[in-house]
Amino acid sequence: MSSRQFKLIVVLVVASSLAGGALSDWLLRGSPAIAAMPPPPPPAITVIEAQEFRLVDAEGNLRAWLGIVNECSGLVLCDSTGNPRARFSIVDGCPGLALCDSAGNIRAQFVVSDEGKPYITLADGAEKPRAQLGIGDDGEPGLSFLDAAGKERAEFSLLGGDPGLALGDADGKPRISLGLFDGNPYLSLLSAAGKVIWQPQNSPNRAGSP
């Protein structure tokens, strides 16, 4: 064996020893890549229980509120100034939606009573009802207009499927009634006491209707 061959064998033996040591260290300590892996994420939350949630914008202004107050659940949406503009709530089992102006005054309301009858109310800037649309106990629709004092001045409705219009005075008492009854037109002028003071001859008597 020449000296060159001997040196080559020594180099191979040393290299093999170093490689074996590195392999043993890798097996005993674990791969650096495996050791650096992050822990698995926690399980996703599927249910959150609370009595109140608040959403705020980047400036910290309240933009939405969801919660329960006095056993009444509700959702309130606010504008950029924090004024409530829309409110959806359930009060005494009756769902309702209220829409507000920029001052927070309720201008429109949509409500379903506990008897299942829907109502729509439009209000002025003082939150006084000025127009109402709903379904009566007989299942017929009706539309009413009120003055600033809350007195009903006009009502249009269906009675037994026939349309009718009643015009009221400043006290809210009907003074003019007109419409159709069994397909025939009628017109009645009424006193403040509700008595007919004039109507065309052969006109159906539907005083005070609708």
QUIWO-V457252 format. One record per helix or strand. SS is the DSSP state (a for helix, b for strand). FROM is the first residue (numbers start at 1). TO is the last residue. If there is no record, write none. Layout:
ss=SS from=FROM to=TO
ss=SS from=FROM to=TO
//
This chain:
ss=a from=3 to=29
ss=a from=32 to=35
ss=b from=52 to=56
ss=b from=62 to=69
ss=b from=72 to=78
ss=b from=84 to=91
ss=b from=94 to=100
ss=b from=106 to=112
ss=b from=118 to=123
ss=b from=129 to=135
ss=b from=141 to=146
ss=b from=152 to=159
ss=b from=162 to=168
ss=b from=174 to=181
ss=b from=184 to=190
ss=b from=196 to=199
//
